[in-house]
Amino acid sequence: VNYLNPISKGSLKKYKFFLEESIPVKKDTIHVISFQPKANKNFEGLKGIIHINTNKFAIQNVTASPYQKGKIDLKIQQKYTLLRDSIWFPEQLNYKLSMPEYPSKENNLVMNGKSYITNISLDTLLQKRDFPIEVVSIAEGATKKDSVFWNLNRNTVLNPKEKITYRVLDSIGEKVDLDKFLTLSESLFRGKIPVGMVDIDINKTIIMNQFEGFRLGTGLYTNDKFDDRLSLGGFVGYGFDDKDWKYGGEVNYSVSKKNEVSIGYQYQVNLREVGNYNRQQQDLEFLNFRSYLGFNFDKIREHSVNVHFRSLKYLTADLSFNHTSVNPKYEYEFISETTNLREYTNSSLSLNLRYAYKEKMINSFNQRFTSGTDYPVIGFSFSKGFDDILDGDIDYNKIEVSLDHSFYTKSFGKTSYRMEGGYIDSAVPYGLSFTGKGNYDTDYPFFSKNLFQTMTPYEFVSDRYANLFIAHNFEGLLFKIGKFQPDIVVHQNIGWGNLINNNNALVPFNTMDEVFLESGLELKSLFKVNYLNLGYLGFGLGGFYRYGFYSNEDFEDNLAIKFNISFKIK
């Protein structure tokens, strides 16, 4: 939730301030000022108290909490101290995170955190390289320290209630094996369920699409209890509609956890949707429904050797060599210069790069998690196909680039956009082509991010394309009646594509030589359901309209109604 800072430019029009008292301190004065949002102002506001010191008129102390409470509530406090009689510097940062109804109103959860900044040096010369990539990290063994360590390092003395709390938590932790619970929570966050020395991969347990129908299976991979560097595992699954097995195995070795250097080998007999070879992965939402729409798949038998590493602090790279035998599961034929192919072999070298400048990383439980960046995220993908290595049939160069960015404008909301494009220099089979980014199916009318909502999944085929997806969320800034405050989101999607080298036969498709246009309006959280007293699952809907060169004759054929699901704390 983005809250309007009460001391930011223009906030005087939205907040009201009261001078509570003025306290003389030596030759200075501290003005104690309370603040809260003005009535009938539609914005996410705070309430609290600011202490202003007349020495440089600096903030000496501030407390703030959301004016409108949610299922999760946060109160912060920042204290500053004067150094060298000239510089106000942070001294203490405190927070109180409360869940007033979790697990119940009678027994709720409250967490207090205190951070102290000591040994301040203002003259140290530091370079960017002196700082690690993590903005927050939990030191190895931090959870194993005894009371002697904490008594020496804790800045405050525990009161009797806090001592009892620690003792009770320790006894409960031993009884219910709290360490195992924390490990389970961390694994579930990664989509894994730990069972001894192996993890069950949830993402490979249930898979659904229109070709396989329902795929039931499992994936088992070793975890740190087996080895903290070596990982072994595999998966198996059976599709009830195509009546076929999919399976595979892999081995990965972590050379350097600090630099995220790892090498691995993978073998799989699986399905891959056409147009999804080496493509930049979609940003997964809370629920991603696009995978349900797929019905054109290639059956692949693939050997892959890969290397992953981090460089230049914010750049991650994946380099792989793939040897893939492809059997299209649809009526198809590829017309080459010498022969017509239905099944073929793709020997390719692939490089995927992702650059996220000043991405904020958190190191917890020996895992790195991202909390995002304020700067654009750049993606680059290159694949080279060889027709003279390991019986490869196709020679080509394929490039895709993307740029993702989101930013918040005060009192206006959040804007997100994605620019992307791709190019293939020669004729390739249908599965390796760009097949558009359609998300329209009357049987699955759900919204998915950065896709064309009025375009069917394989409506267009291209060997070069450019797309732009723009969305602006006004959040609750435009409309709010009590607790009924749906998010209002407007969309504009633009696409273009071309097919210069067409050697495909038997597959019906169109080309997108003109500009494809669609606009949309979404209402989120029209209806909310309490979720575990932690927040609300919000259900909403939206409408998207297709117009311009590729519009249909009838109005209803250009309109797509989409349902959406979101999560909010209030």
Residue, then its C-alpha position, 0 to 999 in steps of 0.5 A: v500500500n502506497y501512503l501519502n507522506p504528510i510532509s511531501k509537496g502538496s500534502l498540506k491540501k490533504y492533511k490537517f495538522f495540530l500544534e499540540e505543544s512546544i517544549p523548550v530544550k536548552k536554547d532550542t524548542i521542540h514543536v509537537i505536531s499531530f497530523q491526520p487526513k482531512a475529511n472527504k479526501n480520497f487517498e491512502g493517509l497516515k496519522g501520527i505525531i511529528h517532533i520538529n526541532t528548531n535547530k535546523f527545523a529538522i524532524q527529531n522524532v516521528t510516529a505514523s500508522p495507517y489512518q484506515k486500518g486493515k487486517i494487517d496494521l503497521k506502526i513505525q517510529q523514527k528517531y534522529t540524533l544531532l551529530r557535530d551540531s550540524i547533521w541530523f542522523p537516524e538513531q533508532l527505527n522501530y516498528k509494531l506489526s499487528m494482526p488484530e484478528y489473526p488467528s482470532k480476535e481473542n488471541n492475536l499476533v503482534m510483532n515488535g522490532k527495534s533497530y539501533i544505529t551506533n558507531i556512526s562515522l561520517d568520514t568513511l570513504l565508500q565505493k558502490r562495490d563495498f556494499p553487498i547486493e542484499v539490503v537485508s540479510i540474516a547472518e548464518g547461525a543467527t537463530k542459534k545464538d544463546s541468551v549470553f550473546w543477546n544480553l551482550n548485544r541487545n540495546t535494551v533490557l528485557n522486562p519481566k513480561e518479555k522474559i516470560t514470553y521468550r521462555v514460553l516461546d522456547s518451550i512451545g518451539e521445542k514442543v511443536d518443532l518451530d524450526k521445522f515449521l519455519t523451514l516448511s514456510e520457506s519451502l512453501f514460498r518456493g513452491k516446495i514441500p520438504v519431506g526429510m532430505v527431499d522436496i516435493d515440487i508443488n508446481k509439478t503435481i497438478i498441471m492443467n491445459q486444453f491438450e492434456g486436460f488434467r495432468l497428475g504427477t509429482g516432482l522430487y528434488t533433494n534439499d540442503k539436508f542431503d547436500d547444500r551444493l548438490s541437487l538431484g531430482g526428477f518429475v513424472g506426470y500423466g495426462f488424462d486427455d492425451k493419455d501420455w506420460k511425461y518425465g525427466g531428471e536433473v542434476n545441479y551443482s552450486v559452485s558459488k552461492k555468493n555469485e549464484v554460480s551453478i552448473g547443471y544437466q537436465y533430461q526430459v520427455n515433456l510437452r512444450e507449447v508452441g511459441n514458448y521456446n526460449r521466450q522470456q517468462q511471464d511475470l507470474e501473478f497471484l493466479n496465472f490462468r494463461s497456462y490453461l488455454g494452451f492446446n497446440f503442443d510439441k512433444i519434446r525429448e530434450h538433453s540440456v546442459n546449463v550454467h547460471f551466474r550473477s555478474l555486475k551485481y544486478l545481472t543474472a545470466d543463463l547459458s545452455f546448450n539444448h538438443t531437442s527432438v520435436n514431435p508436433k502434436y497437431e497437423y503440421e509440416f515444415i517445408s525446407e529447401t531439401t525436404n518436408l519435415r514433420e518431426y525435426t531436431n533442434s540443436s541450439l545454444s541459448l543465452n538469457l540475461r536479466y538486468a535489474y538495476k538496484e534490485k533490492m535482495i533479501n537473504s533469508f534461510n539461505q535463499r535470496f528473495t527480491s523485493g523489486t526495484d524502482y528502475p526498469v528491468i531489462g530482459f534479453s534472450f538469444s538462441k542460435g540453432f545449428d543444422d550441422i551439430l548433433d543432427g540439427d535440422i534448423d539453422y537460425n538466429k532468434i532474439e527477444v528483448s523486453l523492458d518492464h517498469s512500474f512507478y507510483t505517482k503521488s495522488f494518481g496511482k501506479t503505472s506499469y508498462r512492458m515493451e517487448g520485441g523479437y526477431i528471427d532471421s530465417a524460416v523456422p518450424y511453427g513451434l519455434s515461431f512467435t505465435g502472438k500473446g493471445n488470452y481470449d477463450t470464452d471457456y476461461p474468461f480470466f485476466s492475465k498480465n501482459l497479454f492481449q485479452t481479445m486475441t485468441p492464443y494462436e491467432f497470429v504468427s510472426d518472425r518479428y514483432a513488437n508489443l506494448f502493454i500499459a496499465h494504470n491502477f488508480e487504486g482507491l483514489l477515484f472511488k471510495i464508500g466506506k470499506f467499498q473501495p474497488d481498484i480502477v485499472v485502465h489498459q492500453n495494448i498495442g501489437w505489431g508483427n510480420l512474417i517474412n519467412n513462411n515455410n509452414a503448411l497445414v497450420p491455419f494462422n494470420t499475420m499481424d502486418e498492421v497495428f493491433l489495438e485493444s483498450g480495457l477497463e478493470l474493476k478489482s475487489l468488487f466483492k471481497v472474502n475474508y482470507l484467514n483474517l490476514g486480508y481479503l481475496g478480491f473478485g472483480l471483472g473488466g471489459f476489453y475492446r478490440y478496434g482498428f484494422y483487426s476489429n470484427e464486424d459485430f460489436e460483441d465479437n470485439l468485446a471480452i469480459k474478464f474476471n480477476i482475483s486479487f489480494k488486499i489487506k483491507 
